[in-house]
């Protein structure tokens, strides 16, 4: 039954398969099925204008899919270039390099500093309250500080 439908549709089978793969990309996002869908549609369009056998069509589809996946991954790679504000959603790392005043002393390596409306836990050398400290690093919500010179 399925083979009869494929035989009856002929080259349009590739176009239908491509559209199904593109619809699958919408349901299961991941930027993978889109390239297979585009390869299938291009293979179908090529098959409409040529009289290749199914073996050649399958080879064209595989080659197109591989090329499109590799090129698509490189062109649309999210990690290719950092934005102009790489720590936009990472408040702790945005504070690195800034200087603040300790709101609580650092005792046994742990203390607190008030920045805007937030009290941050800090880690660094033992220092009294009111000392100016410079943020030198961040580990999650913990700021690593040294005495500001």
N, C-alpha and C positions, 0 to 999 in steps of 0.2 A: 504494500500500500504506500509506504513512504517512498520507496524507490520509484514507484509509478508517478507519484506527485513530483519528485525531483526530475524525472525524465520529461514529464509534461510541462513543467515550468522552464526547463532548459537553463539558459544563462540567467534568467530572473531568479533562480534559486540563490545565486550569490548575493543579489541585491536584497532579497528577503532575509537571508542569513545576516547580512550586514546591518540591516535595520533592527533585527532581533538583538544583535550584539550591542548596538548603540542604546537600545532600550534597557538592556541588562546593565550597561554602564550607569544609567540613571538610578537603577534600583540598588546596585552594588558598586558604589563609587570606589575608585582606586586608580583611575587613569590607565587602565590596561585594556579593557574590553573595547574602548573607543578606537584604539589602533587596529585591533582585529576587525572591528566593524567597518572602518574606512578601507582596510585592505580587501575585505570581502566585496564591498560596493565597487571599488576600482576594478577588481577581478571580474565582477559581473558586467561592468560597462565594457571592459576589454573583450569579454566573451560574446557580447552582443554584436560586435563588429568583426570578429574573427571566427574561424572555424577550427579552434584547437580542440584536442581531446581532453577528457576530464583530468588526465595525468598532468598535462601542461597547465591547465587551469589551477590545479592543486599546487603545483610548483610555483606558479606566479603568486598565488595567495600566500604561501609560506614565505617566499622571498620578500614580498611587499610587507607582510606582517612584521617580519624581523627588522627590516629597514625602518618602518614607521615606529616600532617600539623603541629602538635605539635612538633614532633622531628625536622622537617625541620626549623621551626621558631627558635627553641632554638639553633640548630647547626649553622645556617647561620645568626644569629642575628647580625646586624651591630653595635649595641650599646653595645654589650657584653664586649668588651675590647677596651679602647682607644688606639690609636696608639702611637708610640714613640714621635711623634710631634703633639699633639692634637690641637694646635693653628696654624697649618700650613697656613690655609687660613683666619685667623682672625688676621690681623696685629696689631690691637689695643691691643688685649689681650696678644700678644707676647711681647709688650713693658712694661707690668706691671713688676715692680721691677727695671727698668732701671732708670738711672739718666741723666738728660739733663739740658741745660742752656736755660732760658727763652729768647726768641727773642723779645718779647713784654711784658710789665708789665701786671700783673694780676690786673685788676681794677674791682671792684664790682663782684669779683669772677670769671671773665672771662679773658683769655689772650691767648697767642700763644707761641708755642715752635717749633723750626725747627729741624727736625730729618731727616738726610740724605737729600733728595731732596724734602721733603714734609713739609709743615707748618701745624701743628695740633692745633686745638682749645683745650685749657685746662681750667679746672675749679678747683679752689682751693682758699686758702687764698690770700688776696692782697699782692703782692710781686713786687719789682722793676725789671726792665729788667736786665738781666745778672745774676740773682740769679739761683743757682743750685736747681733743683726740682727733686723729685722722683715720678715716675708714680705709683700710688697706686690702680688704677682701670680704667676701660674703660666702656663707654656706647655708643655703636655704634662707631662713629668717634670722640667722645669727650673723652679726657683723663682726669682723675681725679688725681690731683697732690698735694703733700705736699712739704714743704721746706726740702731739703736734709740736713741732719745733719752732 
